[in-house]
Amino acid sequence: MPSSTKVWLITGSSTGFGRSLTEAVLKHGDCVIATARKPEQLQDFVERYPETVKAVRLDVTNLTEVKAAIDTAVSTFDRVDVLVNNAGYGLVGALEEYGEDQMRQNFETNFFGAVNMIRAVLPVLRSQGQGHILNMSAIAGFTNELGFSIYGAAKFALEGMSEAVSGEVGPLGIRVTIVEPGPFRTDFIGRSLVRAEHTIDAYNETSGKFIQFLDQIEGSQPGDPDKAAQVLIHVVESDHPPLRLVLGQYAYRKFQQKIQSLTHELDEWEAIAANTDFETTPLSH
Ligand SMILES: NC(=O)c1ccc[n+]([C@@H]2O[C@H](COP(=O)([O-])OP(=O)(O)OC[C@H]3O[C@@H](n4cnc5c(N)ncnc54)[C@H](OP(=O)(O)O)[C@@H]3O)[C@@H](O)[C@H]2O)c1
């Protein structure tokens, strides 16, 4: 295998972003450990790219399968250059409407799934002295939507963890990029979206409106996952990849609105709220 060929490990390769990215990376000539909870869904990749793809069963909440997937990557292709923590799903409804298990399961996949993968791959990346981790967050992981309290919180957690880990592993030659898509045409709103266990009429005008919005845009989301896949390949090949990569016009607008409102609020309250320090402190400057 030429040294310029990269080895990618992608979680959730069955549909959506994961499938588009797996296809694009293989077409690009790189190698992929394509993973899915039902690896038979990846058979078409194996038939079309027998030399450069390996299909592996992986539920990111299962630590045994997580470790086995990393071992398979190393035993098959000798290394891992890029880990894409793509597996994830939405949970929609008002906070009060969710079942207890629904909330914890969502964090198990969207947050701890990525944590599991990163902790398992880091010894490999450290020994190589290089690697790139892409964490698929969402615009809801930077500016949340009514109806996405728990899903957005899991993505906020993913972003917070990624910021710190990026600084911890940067000096070891390992890069981290948080990917923040707006609505893209995948199975996210369709078969993958989990709805709250209960419905309470009092939330019809708040989270209920957001659920209606999702139902309306299903199948006509503006984002094209094939185009996103090309951008991700570009980012991995870049000498200066971003910590945050915002994808699509909708996400850009939302991101900019949040930055403007944060700046406005910060400025408005600074005179009162910043004067809470002791007169002398080592952090004064
Ligand atoms: N599409 C959007 O509008 C959008 C926007 C922002 C962020 N995202 C994020 O993008 C990522 C990919 O979603 P998508 O839009 O491509 O939706 P998708 O088509 O529904 O794909 C989701 C993928 O995640 C996998 N998955 C779910 N739970 C898993 C688990 N425990 N272990 C392993 N795989 C698991 C699914 O596998 P199965 O086939 O087995 O279910 C599927 O391959 C998610 O993290 C999502 O939060 C999507």
The ligand as an SDF file (V2000), in Angstrom:
LIG
                    3D

 48 52  0  0  0  0  0  0  0  0999 V2000
  -28.6150   14.2740    8.6530 N   0  0  0  0  0  0  0  0  0  0  0  0
  -28.6370   15.3540    9.4060 C   0  0  0  0  0  0  0  0  0  0  0  0
  -29.4530   16.2560    9.1760 O   0  0  0  0  0  0  0  0  0  0  0  0
  -27.6570   15.5130   10.5100 C   0  0  0  0  0  0  0  0  0  0  0  0
  -27.4550   16.7960   11.0080 C   0  0  0  0  0  0  0  0  0  0  0  0
  -26.5300   16.9690   12.0310 C   0  0  0  0  0  0  0  0  0  0  0  0
  -25.8180   15.8990   12.5110 C   0  0  0  0  0  0  0  0  0  0  0  0
  -26.0480   14.6390   12.0100 N   0  0  0  0  0  0  0  0  0  0  0  0
  -25.2550   13.5410   12.5640 C   0  0  0  0  0  0  0  0  0  0  0  0
  -24.6990   12.7890   11.5130 O   0  0  0  0  0  0  0  0  0  0  0  0
  -24.4120   11.4750   11.9770 C   0  0  0  0  0  0  0  0  0  0  0  0
  -24.8540   10.4710   10.9430 C   0  0  0  0  0  0  0  0  0  0  0  0
  -26.2560   10.5120   10.8060 O   0  0  0  0  0  0  0  0  0  0  0  0
  -26.9730   10.5160    9.3980 P   0  0  0  0  0  0  0  0  0  0  0  0
  -27.5430   11.8550    9.1880 O   0  0  0  0  0  0  0  0  0  0  0  0
  -26.0870    9.9650    8.3530 O   0  0  0  0  0  0  0  0  0  0  0  0
  -28.2170    9.5510    9.6950 O   0  0  0  0  0  0  0  0  0  0  0  0
  -28.4690    8.0120    9.3290 P   0  0  0  0  0  0  0  0  0  0  0  0
  -28.5750    7.8600    7.8540 O   0  0  0  0  0  0  0  0  0  0  0  0
  -29.6190    7.6270   10.1630 O   0  0  0  0  0  0  0  0  0  0  0  0
  -27.1510    7.2620    9.8030 O   0  0  0  0  0  0  0  0  0  0  0  0
  -26.8800    7.0580   11.1450 C   0  0  0  0  0  0  0  0  0  0  0  0
  -25.8500    5.9650   11.2590 C   0  0  0  0  0  0  0  0  0  0  0  0
  -25.4980    5.7930   12.6430 O   0  0  0  0  0  0  0  0  0  0  0  0
  -25.5740    4.4080   12.9330 C   0  0  0  0  0  0  0  0  0  0  0  0
  -25.7670    4.1490   14.3470 N   0  0  0  0  0  0  0  0  0  0  0  0
  -26.7320    4.5870   15.1880 C   0  0  0  0  0  0  0  0  0  0  0  0
  -26.5280    4.0840   16.4350 N   0  0  0  0  0  0  0  0  0  0  0  0
  -25.4140    3.3240   16.3700 C   0  0  0  0  0  0  0  0  0  0  0  0
  -24.6780    2.5630   17.3000 C   0  0  0  0  0  0  0  0  0  0  0  0
  -25.0490    2.4440   18.6010 N   0  0  0  0  0  0  0  0  0  0  0  0
  -23.5450    1.9240   16.8890 N   0  0  0  0  0  0  0  0  0  0  0  0
  -23.1430    2.0260   15.6060 C   0  0  0  0  0  0  0  0  0  0  0  0
  -23.8140    2.7010   14.6710 N   0  0  0  0  0  0  0  0  0  0  0  0
  -24.9260    3.3520   15.0470 C   0  0  0  0  0  0  0  0  0  0  0  0
  -26.7100    3.8990   12.0800 C   0  0  0  0  0  0  0  0  0  0  0  0
  -26.6490    2.4840   11.9960 O   0  0  0  0  0  0  0  0  0  0  0  0
  -27.9290    1.5440   11.7090 P   0  0  0  0  0  0  0  0  0  0  0  0
  -28.0410    1.4820   10.2170 O   0  0  0  0  0  0  0  0  0  0  0  0
  -27.5690    0.2510   12.3350 O   0  0  0  0  0  0  0  0  0  0  0  0
  -29.1200    2.2030   12.3440 O   0  0  0  0  0  0  0  0  0  0  0  0
  -26.3820    4.6120   10.7790 C   0  0  0  0  0  0  0  0  0  0  0  0
  -25.3350    3.9660   10.1040 O   0  0  0  0  0  0  0  0  0  0  0  0
  -25.1000   11.3400   13.3390 C   0  0  0  0  0  0  0  0  0  0  0  0
  -24.1320   11.4490   14.3570 O   0  0  0  0  0  0  0  0  0  0  0  0
  -26.0510   12.5230   13.3670 C   0  0  0  0  0  0  0  0  0  0  0  0
  -26.2930   12.9700   14.6920 O   0  0  0  0  0  0  0  0  0  0  0  0
  -26.9520   14.4470   11.0200 C   0  0  0  0  0  0  0  0  0  0  0  0
  1  2  1  0
  2  3  2  0
  2  4  1  0
  4  5  1  0
  4 48  2  0
  5  6  2  0
  6  7  1  0
  7  8  2  0
  8  9  1  0
  8 48  1  0
  9 10  1  0
  9 46  1  0
 10 11  1  0
 11 12  1  0
 11 44  1  0
 12 13  1  0
 13 14  1  0
 14 15  2  0
 14 16  1  0
 14 17  1  0
 17 18  1  0
 18 19  2  0
 18 20  1  0
 18 21  1  0
 21 22  1  0
 22 23  1  0
 23 24  1  0
 23 42  1  0
 24 25  1  0
 25 26  1  0
 25 36  1  0
 26 27  1  0
 26 35  1  0
 27 28  2  0
 28 29  1  0
 29 30  1  0
 29 35  2  0
 30 31  1  0
 30 32  2  0
 32 33  1  0
 33 34  2  0
 34 35  1  0
 36 37  1  0
 36 42  1  0
 37 38  1  0
 38 39  2  0
 38 40  1  0
 38 41  1  0
 42 43  1  0
 44 45  1  0
 44 46  1  0
 46 47  1  0
M  CHG  2   8   1  16  -1
M  END
$$$$
